[in-house]
Amino acid sequence: QEHEFIDVAHQTAAESINALGNAEISAIEAAHHVAFRTGLGNSIFAKRTARVNNATVKSFAQSLFTSGNVALVGTGVDHEILQNLAETYLNLPSGKLSLEATKYFGGETRIESVSNKGNYVLAFEGAALNSSEYAALQVLRQALGGEVNIKHTAGSGILAQTAAKFAEGTEIKAFN
């Protein structure tokens, strides 16, 4: 309903402003935008300039929520009962929206910052969870070990030890 949409729009705008005020989130968003440009490069946060209204959201939902794109999962319920309930109450149109896989481009960008803190992201194409390269990248991530798991310690990985040599609060992380 329109009044619900307005409430959600205000909450979404506040969450987006809050999230994009975080340097780490802004850097990851920028890295995705440069690397993929579309698809995975689109921000997960609403932009102030976005012209989204209730009708647009409803139209998008109608094109996306089709029988080929929705999976209904239940726990503690018999499959036949769940299937009967779904067929009775979920009147989804048939069809499946086919989406193209997002192409990786790579690239570079610079982010202007009003704070005295510098942010730097070095990113390269990762690996999918179901690929053979994923395990190797997880081992590399652990070996680099930029995340501190024990409070008030420098950390044991190469990145954590490097961060400890800089000003307090410096973080260097590896992720896939």
N, C-alpha and C positions, 0 to 999 in steps of 0.2 A: 504494500500500500504506500501511497505517496508520503504520508506522515512518518512511516517507518524508514523509508528511503532517506528522508531529510535527517533523521536522527543518526542513521548509520553513516551518512555522508559527513556529518560533523565529526563523528568519532574517528572515521577513516582519515580525515584531513589532519586531525590532531595527532594521530598515531604516525602519520607520514612525516609531519614536521619534526616530531620528536625523534624518529628513527634517523632521518637524514641529517639531523644535527649531530649525530654520532660519527666521528671521523672514520672509524673502522667500517661501518655500514656504508657510508658514502663511497669509500674506496672500493669495496667489493661490488657495489652497484656500478661504479664507473668501469671497473675491470670487465664485468659481464657485458656492459654496453659496447665497449670497444671490441671485445673478443667475438661477440655474436651479432651485434647490431640489431637484429630482429629476433623474435621468438624468445630464447633464453636471455637475450640482451635487453628485453623490456623490463622495466623496473617492476618490482612487486609492490611498490608503494605508489599511491595516487599522487599525481602532480597537481599543483595549484591551477595550472592552465587547462587541466582536463575538463572537457565539456561532457560530462556523463550525467544523464538524467534517468529517471525511473523507467521510462519507455525504452531507452537504450539497453538497460540492464535486462528487462523482460525479453526484449528481442534476442539478445545474446543468449539468454538462458533457454529460450525456445529452440534455437539452432544447435545448442550444445547438449542439452538434456534429452537425448534420444535413447531408444532401447539399446543401440549398439555402443553407446558411450557411458552407460551407467551400470555399475555392479552393486547389487544389494547383498549385504553380508549380515548374517544374524548369528548370535551365539545363544545356546540354550534353547533353541527353537527347532522343531522338526522341519526339514527342508521342504516337504510338501505343504505344510501350513504356511511357511514363509512365502513360498511360490504362489499359493492361492491368495494370500493377502496382497502381494505385489500386483498380481493380475487384476484383483478387484479394485484396489485403491490407487495404483500408480498407472495413470493413462498416458504413458509416454509415447510420442510418435515413433514410428519405426525409422530406421536409418542409422547411419554412422557418419560422423564428421571426420573426414580424413585430413590430418595435419601433416605438413611437411616437416621433416627433421630440420632442426636449426643448424645452419652451416657455421663452422668455426672459421673466423678470419684472422684473429689476432690483431695486434696493433699497439699503439701507445697513446696515452693521454696524460694531461697534467691537470691537477685539481688545485684551484686557488683556495687558500685558507687564510682566514683572518686571525687565526691563533698563531702563536709562536712555535707551535709544534709542527714538525714536518711529517708527512705521510708518504710512504713509498710502497708500491705494490709491484712485485715481479711475478707475473703469471704466465703460465703456459698451458697448453691443452692437457687436460687431465684424462682419466680413463673411466669408462662406464663400470658400474658395479658388477656386471656380468662378464667383463672382459678379463683376459689373462694378464693384462698390464695392471689391473687394479691392485692386486696383491703386492706387486713390486712398488707401486706408488705409496701404498700404506706403510710398507717397510721403510721407504725413504722418509715419509712424514714422521714416523716414530724416531728414526735415526737423527733427523734434524731437531726434533723435540723442542719446539719453541714455546709450548704451553707449560706453565708452572702448575703442577698438581698439588703441591704441598705449600701451604701458606708460609710466607716469610723465608722462602728459599729461592735461590737463583735458578733452579732447574738444572737438569743434567744434560740436555741436548746441546748441540752446537749453537743453535739459534738462541736458546735461553742464556747460555754463557756469554754470547756476544751482546745480547740486550743488557746484561748485568754491567757491562763496561760503559754503557751510556748513562744518561740522566735517569733518575728514579722515575718509574712509570713507563719506561720504554718497553714496548712489546714487539716481538718478532714472532710470527706464527707461520706454520706450514699447514696447508690443508689441501684436500682433493675434493 
